[in-house]
Amino acid sequence: MNSWSPDGAHITASNATNNNGYVFTAAVITRSSWASDISLVGHENTVEVAAYNPRIFLRDPSQPCTTANICSVVALGADDQALSVWQTKSARPLVVANNAFERNIMDLSWSADGLTLYAVSSDGTRACLAF
């Protein structure tokens, strides 16, 4: 499943791979140009689902609210039983939960306040991550 950022500027597409097809990614696509300059790389199998946090964050709260200082947060769930949380302007995940489930992650959802992430797996289990 794909997910739109809370400001509507980006969509993160799951099930992406790099050009040689061996690196699993989620592509962050810019709405205005449909360019995909950002790839979230780190899962060992197909990324099944992406879910944006409903809130927009400041990268550095001590700095003013400018375009360069704001970011979105997106969670990814994959067939490698791992869950990752990314700041879309960063090349590395903020959090990775490896082997969170026994089977692939099927769906993700954030609470309205953006502080809780819910995940469900095809093994019939669910998880709740509080931030």
N, CA, C and O atoms as CSV, one atom per row, in Angstrom:
chain,resi,resn,atom,element,x,y,z
A,1,MET,N,N,0.832,-1.172,0.000
A,1,MET,CA,C,0.000,0.000,0.000
A,1,MET,C,C,0.882,1.243,0.000
A,1,MET,O,O,1.935,1.274,0.637
A,2,ASN,N,N,0.454,2.223,-0.694
A,2,ASN,CA,C,1.159,3.502,-0.762
A,2,ASN,C,C,0.526,4.465,0.231
A,2,ASN,O,O,-0.584,4.239,0.713
A,3,SER,N,N,1.249,5.547,0.532
A,3,SER,CA,C,0.730,6.508,1.503
A,3,SER,C,C,1.154,7.918,1.115
A,3,SER,O,O,2.298,8.155,0.726
A,4,TRP,N,N,0.204,8.853,1.229
A,4,TRP,CA,C,0.490,10.271,0.980
A,4,TRP,C,C,0.977,10.936,2.256
A,4,TRP,O,O,0.499,10.631,3.348
A,5,SER,N,N,1.934,11.849,2.111
A,5,SER,CA,C,2.408,12.629,3.252
A,5,SER,C,C,1.280,13.537,3.731
A,5,SER,O,O,0.366,13.837,2.963
A,6,PRO,N,N,1.328,13.984,4.994
A,6,PRO,CA,C,0.220,14.792,5.524
A,6,PRO,C,C,0.008,16.112,4.787
A,6,PRO,O,O,-1.102,16.644,4.787
A,7,ASP,N,N,1.051,16.644,4.162
A,7,ASP,CA,C,0.891,17.895,3.407
A,7,ASP,C,C,0.552,17.643,1.934
A,7,ASP,O,O,0.351,18.593,1.179
A,8,GLY,N,N,0.487,16.372,1.521
A,8,GLY,CA,C,0.143,16.025,0.148
A,8,GLY,C,C,1.263,16.239,-0.849
A,8,GLY,O,O,1.036,16.105,-2.052
A,9,ALA,N,N,2.461,16.566,-0.399
A,9,ALA,CA,C,3.574,16.857,-1.303
A,9,ALA,C,C,4.270,15.604,-1.820
A,9,ALA,O,O,4.910,15.643,-2.871
A,10,HIS,N,N,4.153,14.484,-1.088
A,10,HIS,CA,C,4.855,13.249,-1.467
A,10,HIS,C,C,3.949,12.034,-1.298
A,10,HIS,O,O,3.029,12.025,-0.480
A,11,ILE,N,N,4.234,11.032,-2.081
A,11,ILE,CA,C,3.634,9.720,-1.878
A,11,ILE,C,C,4.788,8.725,-1.770
A,11,ILE,O,O,5.740,8.779,-2.549
A,12,THR,N,N,4.696,7.832,-0.812
A,12,THR,CA,C,5.707,6.787,-0.691
A,12,THR,C,C,5.107,5.513,-1.261
A,12,THR,O,O,4.062,5.035,-0.820
A,13,ALA,N,N,5.805,4.982,-2.257
A,13,ALA,CA,C,5.338,3.799,-2.963
A,13,ALA,C,C,6.073,2.570,-2.453
A,13,ALA,O,O,7.302,2.509,-2.502
A,14,SER,N,N,5.332,1.605,-1.970
A,14,SER,CA,C,5.933,0.351,-1.539
A,14,SER,C,C,6.199,-0.519,-2.763
A,14,SER,O,O,5.821,-0.166,-3.880
A,15,ASN,N,N,6.850,-1.657,-2.543
A,15,ASN,CA,C,7.165,-2.622,-3.605
A,15,ASN,C,C,8.109,-2.083,-4.668
A,15,ASN,O,O,8.064,-2.536,-5.812
A,16,ALA,N,N,8.949,-1.142,-4.323
A,16,ALA,CA,C,9.922,-0.622,-5.269
A,16,ALA,C,C,11.229,-1.407,-5.137
A,16,ALA,O,O,11.501,-2.017,-4.102
A,17,THR,N,N,12.027,-1.379,-6.199
A,17,THR,CA,C,13.383,-1.931,-6.164
A,17,THR,C,C,14.285,-0.961,-6.902
A,17,THR,O,O,13.818,-0.095,-7.642
A,18,ASN,N,N,15.597,-1.121,-6.687
A,18,ASN,CA,C,16.517,-0.267,-7.434
A,18,ASN,C,C,16.645,-0.802,-8.857
A,18,ASN,O,O,15.978,-1.770,-9.222
A,19,ASN,N,N,17.490,-0.178,-9.649
A,19,ASN,CA,C,17.589,-0.517,-11.071
A,19,ASN,C,C,17.953,-1.971,-11.346
A,19,ASN,O,O,17.487,-2.538,-12.334
A,20,ASN,N,N,18.774,-2.591,-10.496
A,20,ASN,CA,C,19.133,-3.982,-10.757
A,20,ASN,C,C,18.123,-4.967,-10.163
A,20,ASN,O,O,18.233,-6.173,-10.386
A,21,GLY,N,N,17.145,-4.467,-9.413
A,21,GLY,CA,C,16.074,-5.295,-8.901
A,21,GLY,C,C,16.390,-6.120,-7.672
A,21,GLY,O,O,15.567,-6.933,-7.252
A,22,TYR,N,N,17.569,-5.931,-7.078
A,22,TYR,CA,C,17.972,-6.749,-5.945
A,22,TYR,C,C,17.947,-6.024,-4.611
A,22,TYR,O,O,18.135,-6.652,-3.569
A,23,VAL,N,N,17.722,-4.739,-4.618
A,23,VAL,CA,C,17.650,-3.960,-3.383
A,23,VAL,C,C,16.217,-3.478,-3.229
A,23,VAL,O,O,15.699,-2.762,-4.086
A,24,PHE,N,N,15.583,-3.873,-2.136
A,24,PHE,CA,C,14.191,-3.516,-1.894
A,24,PHE,C,C,14.119,-2.121,-1.291
A,24,PHE,O,O,14.829,-1.823,-0.330
A,25,THR,N,N,13.275,-1.273,-1.841
A,25,THR,CA,C,13.166,0.107,-1.397
A,25,THR,C,C,11.699,0.518,-1.335
A,25,THR,O,O,10.808,-0.190,-1.803
A,26,ALA,N,N,11.485,1.678,-0.745
A,26,ALA,CA,C,10.219,2.391,-0.868
A,26,ALA,C,C,10.584,3.722,-1.516
A,26,ALA,O,O,11.442,4.443,-1.007
A,27,ALA,N,N,9.958,4.046,-2.606
A,27,ALA,CA,C,10.273,5.263,-3.343
A,27,ALA,C,C,9.405,6.414,-2.840
A,27,ALA,O,O,8.184,6.286,-2.745
A,28,VAL,N,N,10.044,7.534,-2.521
A,28,VAL,CA,C,9.328,8.747,-2.126
A,28,VAL,C,C,9.223,9.611,-3.380
A,28,VAL,O,O,10.231,10.087,-3.902
A,29,ILE,N,N,8.008,9.805,-3.851
A,29,ILE,CA,C,7.763,10.495,-5.114
A,29,ILE,C,C,7.179,11.873,-4.830
A,29,ILE,O,O,6.212,12.003,-4.078
A,30,THR,N,N,7.770,12.900,-5.433
A,30,THR,CA,C,7.315,14.277,-5.264
A,30,THR,C,C,6.119,14.540,-6.169
A,30,THR,O,O,6.167,14.285,-7.372
A,31,ARG,N,N,5.057,15.048,-5.582
A,31,ARG,CA,C,3.813,15.261,-6.332
A,31,ARG,C,C,3.978,16.282,-7.462
A,31,ARG,O,O,3.432,16.084,-8.548
A,32,SER,N,N,4.708,17.352,-7.231
A,32,SER,CA,C,4.798,18.424,-8.226
A,32,SER,C,C,5.522,18.006,-9.501
A,32,SER,O,O,5.187,18.484,-10.585
A,33,SER,N,N,6.511,17.120,-9.387
A,33,SER,CA,C,7.297,16.728,-10.564
A,33,SER,C,C,7.221,15.236,-10.878
A,33,SER,O,O,7.664,14.804,-11.942
A,34,TRP,N,N,6.667,14.454,-9.968
A,34,TRP,CA,C,6.619,12.997,-10.048
A,34,TRP,C,C,8.016,12.390,-10.103
A,34,TRP,O,O,8.203,11.274,-10.589
A,35,ALA,N,N,8.998,13.141,-9.598
A,35,ALA,CA,C,10.370,12.633,-9.507
A,35,ALA,C,C,10.517,11.794,-8.237
A,35,ALA,O,O,9.859,12.037,-7.226
A,36,SER,N,N,11.390,10.813,-8.323
A,36,SER,CA,C,11.658,9.960,-7.172
A,36,SER,C,C,13.132,10.082,-6.808
A,36,SER,O,O,13.947,9.226,-7.153
A,37,ASP,N,N,13.457,11.166,-6.103
A,37,ASP,CA,C,14.847,11.430,-5.728
A,37,ASP,C,C,15.236,10.763,-4.420
A,37,ASP,O,O,16.422,10.681,-4.102
A,38,ILE,N,N,14.255,10.282,-3.651
A,38,ILE,CA,C,14.524,9.662,-2.352
A,38,ILE,C,C,14.060,8.218,-2.387
A,38,ILE,O,O,12.927,7.926,-2.771
A,39,SER,N,N,14.947,7.316,-1.982
A,39,SER,CA,C,14.592,5.907,-1.822
A,39,SER,C,C,14.937,5.493,-0.404
A,39,SER,O,O,16.048,5.732,0.071
A,40,LEU,N,N,13.989,4.878,0.260
A,40,LEU,CA,C,14.203,4.397,1.617
A,40,LEU,C,C,14.675,2.950,1.513
A,40,LEU,O,O,13.881,2.046,1.255
A,41,VAL,N,N,15.969,2.742,1.717
A,41,VAL,CA,C,16.619,1.451,1.502
A,41,VAL,C,C,16.980,0.840,2.845
A,41,VAL,O,O,17.543,1.521,3.702
A,42,GLY,N,N,16.666,-0.430,3.040
A,42,GLY,CA,C,17.064,-1.072,4.280
A,42,GLY,C,C,16.376,-2.388,4.566
A,42,GLY,O,O,16.841,-3.153,5.411
A,43,HIS,N,N,15.281,-2.670,3.884
A,43,HIS,CA,C,14.589,-3.933,4.119
A,43,HIS,C,C,15.201,-5.043,3.264
A,43,HIS,O,O,15.719,-4.789,2.177
A,44,GLU,N,N,15.135,-6.261,3.765
A,44,GLU,CA,C,15.727,-7.411,3.083
A,44,GLU,C,C,14.740,-8.152,2.197
A,44,GLU,O,O,15.096,-9.154,1.577
A,45,ASN,N,N,13.507,-7.672,2.132
A,45,ASN,CA,C,12.501,-8.269,1.274
A,45,ASN,C,C,11.502,-7.172,0.895
A,45,ASN,O,O,11.650,-6.028,1.325
A,46,THR,N,N,10.513,-7.504,0.115
A,46,THR,CA,C,9.560,-6.543,-0.430
A,46,THR,C,C,8.901,-5.697,0.649
A,46,THR,O,O,8.410,-6.222,1.648
A,47,VAL,N,N,8.894,-4.390,0.442
A,47,VAL,CA,C,8.168,-3.475,1.317
A,47,VAL,C,C,6.701,-3.550,0.909
A,47,VAL,O,O,6.345,-3.223,-0.224
A,48,GLU,N,N,5.859,-3.980,1.834
A,48,GLU,CA,C,4.439,-4.198,1.544
A,48,GLU,C,C,3.571,-2.974,1.797
A,48,GLU,O,O,2.586,-2.749,1.094
A,49,VAL,N,N,3.939,-2.183,2.806
A,49,VAL,CA,C,3.055,-1.103,3.221
A,49,VAL,C,C,3.858,0.089,3.719
A,49,VAL,O,O,4.898,-0.063,4.360
A,50,ALA,N,N,3.354,1.276,3.411
A,50,ALA,CA,C,3.907,2.533,3.911
A,50,ALA,C,C,2.771,3.308,4.572
A,50,ALA,O,O,1.641,3.301,4.084
A,51,ALA,N,N,3.077,3.974,5.682
A,51,ALA,CA,C,2.061,4.770,6.370
A,51,ALA,C,C,2.706,6.020,6.948
A,51,ALA,O,O,3.593,5.938,7.797
A,52,TYR,N,N,2.253,7.175,6.479
A,52,TYR,CA,C,2.770,8.448,7.000
A,52,TYR,C,C,2.151,8.781,8.338
A,52,TYR,O,O,0.962,8.558,8.565
A,53,ASN,N,N,2.968,9.315,9.215
A,53,ASN,CA,C,2.489,9.895,10.454
A,53,ASN,C,C,1.641,11.103,10.070
A,53,ASN,O,O,2.029,11.842,9.166
A,54,PRO,N,N,0.495,11.334,10.720
A,54,PRO,CA,C,-0.366,12.456,10.331
A,54,PRO,C,C,0.200,13.831,10.697
A,54,PRO,O,O,-0.356,14.850,10.290
A,55,ARG,N,N,1.267,13.872,11.438
A,55,ARG,CA,C,1.869,15.138,11.873
A,55,ARG,C,C,3.082,15.492,11.021
A,55,ARG,O,O,3.737,14.610,10.466
A,56,ILE,N,N,3.375,16.772,10.921
A,56,ILE,CA,C,4.601,17.261,10.288
A,56,ILE,C,C,5.519,17.716,11.419
A,56,ILE,O,O,5.072,18.351,12.374
A,57,PHE,N,N,6.803,17.387,11.304
A,57,PHE,CA,C,7.754,17.623,12.382
A,57,PHE,C,C,8.832,18.611,11.988
A,57,PHE,O,O,9.114,18.810,10.807
A,58,LEU,N,N,9.438,19.235,13.009
A,58,LEU,CA,C,10.636,20.033,12.815
A,58,LEU,C,C,11.834,19.111,12.978
A,58,LEU,O,O,11.909,18.357,13.948
A,59,ARG,N,N,12.766,19.165,12.045
A,59,ARG,CA,C,13.986,18.358,12.161
A,59,ARG,C,C,14.799,18.805,13.364
A,59,ARG,O,O,15.343,17.979,14.097
A,60,ASP,N,N,14.882,20.120,13.567
A,60,ASP,CA,C,15.602,20.686,14.708
A,60,ASP,C,C,14.674,21.689,15.385
A,60,ASP,O,O,14.514,22.807,14.894
A,61,PRO,N,N,14.057,21.307,16.513
A,61,PRO,CA,C,13.086,22.177,17.178
A,61,PRO,C,C,13.662,23.521,17.640
A,61,PRO,O,O,12.908,24.460,17.897
A,62,SER,N,N,14.972,23.615,17.746
A,62,SER,CA,C,15.583,24.883,18.170
A,62,SER,C,C,15.708,25.877,17.013
A,62,SER,O,O,16.037,27.044,17.230
A,63,GLN,N,N,15.446,25.419,15.788
A,63,GLN,CA,C,15.549,26.270,14.607
A,63,GLN,C,C,14.165,26.732,14.157
A,63,GLN,O,O,13.162,26.118,14.520
A,64,PRO,N,N,14.098,27.814,13.364
A,64,PRO,CA,C,12.791,28.312,12.908
A,64,PRO,C,C,12.096,27.327,11.969
A,64,PRO,O,O,12.727,26.450,11.380
A,65,CYS,N,N,10.803,27.495,11.850
A,65,CYS,CA,C,9.983,26.645,10.992
A,65,CYS,C,C,10.120,27.111,9.543
A,65,CYS,O,O,9.392,27.991,9.086
A,66,THR,N,N,11.061,26.507,8.838
A,66,THR,CA,C,11.288,26.804,7.427
A,66,THR,C,C,11.141,25.507,6.635
A,66,THR,O,O,11.127,24.421,7.214
A,67,THR,N,N,11.035,25.619,5.332
A,67,THR,CA,C,10.886,24.429,4.491
A,67,THR,C,C,12.024,23.443,4.709
A,67,THR,O,O,11.795,22.234,4.740
A,68,ALA,N,N,13.237,23.938,4.859
A,68,ALA,CA,C,14.389,23.061,5.061
A,68,ALA,C,C,14.359,22.362,6.419
A,68,ALA,O,O,15.020,21.339,6.600
A,69,ASN,N,N,13.602,22.898,7.372
A,69,ASN,CA,C,13.606,22.344,8.723
A,69,ASN,C,C,12.375,21.481,9.029
A,69,ASN,O,O,12.253,20.959,10.137
A,70,ILE,N,N,11.480,21.327,8.077
A,70,ILE,CA,C,10.322,20.469,8.340
A,70,ILE,C,C,10.494,19.124,7.636
A,70,ILE,O,O,11.174,19.026,6.615
A,71,CYS,N,N,9.871,18.099,8.194
A,71,CYS,CA,C,9.946,16.774,7.575
A,71,CYS,C,C,8.713,15.972,7.944
A,71,CYS,O,O,7.967,16.313,8.862
A,72,SER,N,N,8.527,14.913,7.208
A,72,SER,CA,C,7.474,13.948,7.498
A,72,SER,C,C,8.114,12.685,8.038
A,72,SER,O,O,9.308,12.451,7.855
A,73,VAL,N,N,7.310,11.876,8.702
A,73,VAL,CA,C,7.760,10.591,9.222
A,73,VAL,C,C,6.880,9.517,8.598
A,73,VAL,O,O,5.653,9.627,8.593
A,74,VAL,N,N,7.521,8.478,8.071
A,74,VAL,CA,C,6.793,7.392,7.421
A,74,VAL,C,C,7.271,6.061,7.987
A,74,VAL,O,O,8.463,5.860,8.218
A,75,ALA,N,N,6.329,5.164,8.205
A,75,ALA,CA,C,6.642,3.813,8.671
A,75,ALA,C,C,6.505,2.851,7.491
A,75,ALA,O,O,5.624,3.007,6.645
A,76,LEU,N,N,7.390,1.857,7.450
A,76,LEU,CA,C,7.357,0.840,6.411
A,76,LEU,C,C,7.245,-0.537,7.051
A,76,LEU,O,O,7.857,-0.798,8.086
A,77,GLY,N,N,6.472,-1.404,6.441
A,77,GLY,CA,C,6.369,-2.800,6.866
A,77,GLY,C,C,6.691,-3.684,5.678
A,77,GLY,O,O,6.301,-3.385,4.550
A,78,ALA,N,N,7.414,-4.788,5.933
A,78,ALA,CA,C,7.911,-5.582,4.818
A,78,ALA,C,C,7.738,-7.076,5.033
A,78,ALA,O,O,7.345,-7.541,6.103
A,79,ASP,N,N,8.051,-7.811,3.967
A,79,ASP,CA,C,8.005,-9.268,4.007
A,79,ASP,C,C,9.164,-9.868,4.799
A,79,ASP,O,O,9.200,-11.082,5.000
A,80,ASP,N,N,10.107,-9.052,5.248
A,80,ASP,CA,C,11.217,-9.544,6.072
A,80,ASP,C,C,10.866,-9.524,7.563
A,80,ASP,O,O,11.744,-9.661,8.415
A,81,GLN,N,N,9.575,-9.351,7.871
A,81,GLN,CA,C,9.038,-9.308,9.235
A,81,GLN,C,C,9.558,-8.114,10.024
A,81,GLN,O,O,9.504,-8.114,11.254
A,82,ALA,N,N,10.060,-7.100,9.332
A,82,ALA,CA,C,10.618,-5.926,9.995
A,82,ALA,C,C,9.751,-4.698,9.748
A,82,ALA,O,O,9.056,-4.579,8.739
A,83,LEU,N,N,9.825,-3.812,10.699
A,83,LEU,CA,C,9.122,-2.535,10.668
A,83,LEU,C,C,10.178,-1.456,10.805
A,83,LEU,O,O,11.055,-1.552,11.664
A,84,SER,N,N,10.106,-0.428,9.967
A,84,SER,CA,C,11.061,0.680,10.077
A,84,SER,C,C,10.309,2.005,10.060
A,84,SER,O,O,9.248,2.122,9.447
A,85,VAL,N,N,10.872,2.999,10.741
A,85,VAL,CA,C,10.296,4.344,10.791
A,85,VAL,C,C,11.367,5.305,10.298
A,85,VAL,O,O,12.500,5.289,10.781
A,86,TRP,N,N,11.000,6.145,9.330
A,86,TRP,CA,C,11.948,7.024,8.643
A,86,TRP,C,C,11.522,8.478,8.725
A,86,TRP,O,O,10.331,8.790,8.706
A,87,GLN,N,N,12.485,9.349,8.815
A,87,GLN,CA,C,12.304,10.773,8.592
A,87,GLN,C,C,12.612,10.933,7.108
A,87,GLN,O,O,13.713,10.587,6.682
A,88,THR,N,N,11.693,11.438,6.315
A,88,THR,CA,C,11.830,11.374,4.867
A,88,THR,C,C,13.020,12.147,4.300
A,88,THR,O,O,13.381,11.944,3.141
A,89,LYS,N,N,13.624,13.009,5.073
A,89,LYS,CA,C,14.806,13.727,4.591
A,89,LYS,C,C,16.095,13.112,5.126
A,89,LYS,O,O,17.142,13.759,5.120
A,90,SER,N,N,16.023,11.881,5.584
A,90,SER,CA,C,17.190,11.203,6.141
A,90,SER,C,C,17.424,9.888,5.409
A,90,SER,O,O,16.473,9.210,5.019
A,91,ALA,N,N,18.685,9.532,5.224
A,91,ALA,CA,C,19.041,8.305,4.513
A,91,ALA,C,C,19.002,7.070,5.406
A,91,ALA,O,O,19.112,5.949,4.910
A,92,ARG,N,N,18.846,7.259,6.711
A,92,ARG,CA,C,18.823,6.130,7.647
A,92,ARG,C,C,17.521,6.168,8.453
A,92,ARG,O,O,16.988,7.241,8.736
A,93,PRO,N,N,17.018,4.988,8.818
A,93,PRO,CA,C,15.779,4.958,9.608
A,93,PRO,C,C,15.995,5.466,11.028
A,93,PRO,O,O,17.091,5.362,11.578
A,94,LEU,N,N,14.943,6.011,11.606
A,94,LEU,CA,C,14.970,6.426,13.010
A,94,LEU,C,C,14.883,5.212,13.925
A,94,LEU,O,O,15.558,5.149,14.953
A,95,VAL,N,N,14.046,4.244,13.543
A,95,VAL,CA,C,13.793,3.047,14.344
A,95,VAL,C,C,13.647,1.855,13.403
A,95,VAL,O,O,13.037,1.965,12.339
A,96,VAL,N,N,14.213,0.711,13.803
A,96,VAL,CA,C,14.001,-0.542,13.089
A,96,VAL,C,C,13.638,-1.606,14.111
A,96,VAL,O,O,14.341,-1.794,15.103
A,97,ALA,N,N,12.537,-2.300,13.861
A,97,ALA,CA,C,12.129,-3.428,14.701
A,97,ALA,C,C,12.243,-4.682,13.838
A,97,ALA,O,O,11.323,-5.012,13.090
A,98,ASN,N,N,13.377,-5.379,13.946
A,98,ASN,CA,C,13.594,-6.612,13.191
A,98,ASN,C,C,12.859,-7.769,13.852
A,98,ASN,O,O,12.696,-7.809,15.071
A,99,ASN,N,N,12.422,-8.702,13.024
A,99,ASN,CA,C,11.728,-9.896,13.509
A,99,ASN,C,C,10.581,-9.543,14.455
A,99,ASN,O,O,10.359,-10.211,15.465
A,100,ALA,N,N,9.869,-8.495,14.108
A,100,ALA,CA,C,8.742,-8.051,14.921
A,100,ALA,C,C,7.594,-9.061,14.866
A,100,ALA,O,O,6.786,-9.150,15.790
A,101,PHE,N,N,7.537,-9.814,13.775
A,101,PHE,CA,C,6.478,-10.795,13.570
A,101,PHE,C,C,7.084,-12.065,13.006
A,101,PHE,O,O,8.263,-12.097,12.654
A,102,GLU,N,N,6.275,-13.111,12.920
A,102,GLU,CA,C,6.734,-14.362,12.327
A,102,GLU,C,C,6.500,-14.408,10.817
A,102,GLU,O,O,7.095,-15.228,10.118
A,103,ARG,N,N,5.624,-13.515,10.313
A,103,ARG,CA,C,5.353,-13.444,8.874
A,103,ARG,C,C,5.340,-11.985,8.463
A,103,ARG,O,O,5.620,-11.102,9.274
A,104,ASN,N,N,5.015,-11.731,7.200
A,104,ASN,CA,C,5.085,-10.372,6.667
A,104,ASN,C,C,4.083,-9.418,7.322
A,104,ASN,O,O,3.031,-9.828,7.814
A,105,ILE,N,N,4.442,-8.149,7.313
A,105,ILE,CA,C,3.584,-7.091,7.850
A,105,ILE,C,C,2.610,-6.675,6.749
A,105,ILE,O,O,3.015,-6.373,5.626
A,106,MET,N,N,1.337,-6.664,7.084
A,106,MET,CA,C,0.287,-6.412,6.092
A,106,MET,C,C,-0.253,-4.984,6.107
A,106,MET,O,O,-0.634,-4.452,5.064
A,107,ASP,N,N,-0.287,-4.358,7.294
A,107,ASP,CA,C,-0.863,-3.018,7.366
A,107,ASP,C,C,-0.285,-2.256,8.542
A,107,ASP,O,O,0.124,-2.843,9.544
A,108,LEU,N,N,-0.257,-0.939,8.404
A,108,LEU,CA,C,0.228,-0.022,9.434
A,108,LEU,C,C,-0.750,1.130,9.554
A,108,LEU,O,O,-1.392,1.511,8.575
A,109,SER,N,N,-0.866,1.684,10.749
A,109,SER,CA,C,-1.719,2.850,10.956
A,109,SER,C,C,-1.204,3.648,12.146
A,109,SER,O,O,-0.840,3.077,13.174
A,110,TRP,N,N,-1.173,4.962,12.005
A,110,TRP,CA,C,-0.768,5.863,13.091
A,110,TRP,C,C,-2.010,6.373,13.823
A,110,TRP,O,O,-3.070,6.530,13.216
A,111,SER,N,N,-1.881,6.626,15.099
A,111,SER,CA,C,-2.950,7.286,15.851
A,111,SER,C,C,-3.042,8.736,15.386
A,111,SER,O,O,-2.102,9.256,14.785
A,112,ALA,N,N,-4.156,9.382,15.658
A,112,ALA,CA,C,-4.368,10.767,15.228
A,112,ALA,C,C,-3.337,11.729,15.804
A,112,ALA,O,O,-2.988,12.712,15.151
A,113,ASP,N,N,-2.839,11.469,17.020
A,113,ASP,CA,C,-1.841,12.357,17.613
A,113,ASP,C,C,-0.422,12.047,17.138
A,113,ASP,O,O,0.514,12.764,17.493
A,114,GLY,N,N,-0.248,10.987,16.340
A,114,GLY,CA,C,1.057,10.661,15.775
A,114,GLY,C,C,2.026,10.018,16.750
A,114,GLY,O,O,3.207,9.879,16.430
A,115,LEU,N,N,1.568,9.624,17.921
A,115,LEU,CA,C,2.462,9.069,18.934
A,115,LEU,C,C,2.413,7.550,19.048
A,115,LEU,O,O,3.219,6.960,19.768
A,116,THR,N,N,1.474,6.907,18.345
A,116,THR,CA,C,1.339,5.458,18.417
A,116,THR,C,C,1.234,4.895,17.007
A,116,THR,O,O,0.499,5.417,16.169
A,117,LEU,N,N,1.980,3.820,16.758
A,117,LEU,CA,C,1.946,3.132,15.478
A,117,LEU,C,C,1.411,1.718,15.704
A,117,LEU,O,O,1.893,0.992,16.573
A,118,TYR,N,N,0.422,1.345,14.921
A,118,TYR,CA,C,-0.171,0.015,14.996
A,118,TYR,C,C,0.253,-0.777,13.762
A,118,TYR,O,O,0.265,-0.250,12.649
A,119,ALA,N,N,0.598,-2.040,13.969
A,119,ALA,CA,C,1.012,-2.914,12.867
A,119,ALA,C,C,0.311,-4.251,13.000
A,119,ALA,O,O,0.087,-4.739,14.108
A,120,VAL,N,N,-0.040,-4.848,11.850
A,120,VAL,CA,C,-0.634,-6.181,11.844
A,120,VAL,C,C,0.117,-7.047,10.842
A,120,VAL,O,O,0.627,-6.566,9.830
A,121,SER,N,N,0.169,-8.341,11.156
A,121,SER,CA,C,0.918,-9.284,10.342
A,121,SER,C,C,-0.004,-10.372,9.803
A,121,SER,O,O,-1.090,-10.603,10.334
A,122,SER,N,N,0.446,-11.032,8.747
A,122,SER,CA,C,-0.318,-12.148,8.202
A,122,SER,C,C,-0.259,-13.379,9.108
A,122,SER,O,O,-0.935,-14.374,8.845
A,123,ASP,N,N,0.552,-13.317,10.178
A,123,ASP,CA,C,0.567,-14.419,11.143
A,123,ASP,C,C,-0.570,-14.287,12.168
A,123,ASP,O,O,-0.715,-15.123,13.060
A,124,GLY,N,N,-1.374,-13.221,12.026
A,124,GLY,CA,C,-2.519,-13.020,12.904
A,124,GLY,C,C,-2.228,-12.196,14.143
A,124,GLY,O,O,-3.116,-12.009,14.975
A,125,THR,N,N,-1.012,-11.700,14.287
A,125,THR,CA,C,-0.664,-10.905,15.457
A,125,THR,C,C,-0.651,-9.421,15.105
A,125,THR,O,O,-0.647,-9.028,13.938
A,126,ARG,N,N,-0.646,-8.623,16.155
A,126,ARG,CA,C,-0.594,-7.167,15.996
A,126,ARG,C,C,0.394,-6.613,16.992
A,126,ARG,O,O,0.728,-7.258,17.986
A,127,ALA,N,N,0.863,-5.398,16.713
A,127,ALA,CA,C,1.803,-4.732,17.620
A,127,ALA,C,C,1.411,-3.270,17.748
A,127,ALA,O,O,0.802,-2.694,16.846
A,128,CYS,N,N,1.758,-2.695,18.852
A,128,CYS,CA,C,1.492,-1.293,19.132
A,128,CYS,C,C,2.801,-0.689,19.617
A,128,CYS,O,O,3.352,-1.122,20.630
A,129,LEU,N,N,3.296,0.303,18.902
A,129,LEU,CA,C,4.537,0.975,19.268
A,129,LEU,C,C,4.210,2.380,19.721
A,129,LEU,O,O,3.659,3.165,18.950
A,130,ALA,N,N,4.539,2.714,20.958
A,130,ALA,CA,C,4.271,4.049,21.491
A,130,ALA,C,C,5.567,4.855,21.461
A,130,ALA,O,O,6.618,4.397,21.910
A,131,PHE,N,N,5.459,6.075,20.917
A,131,PHE,CA,C,6.633,6.964,20.810
A,131,PHE,C,C,6.496,8.114,21.770
A,131,PHE,O,O,7.376,8.973,21.835
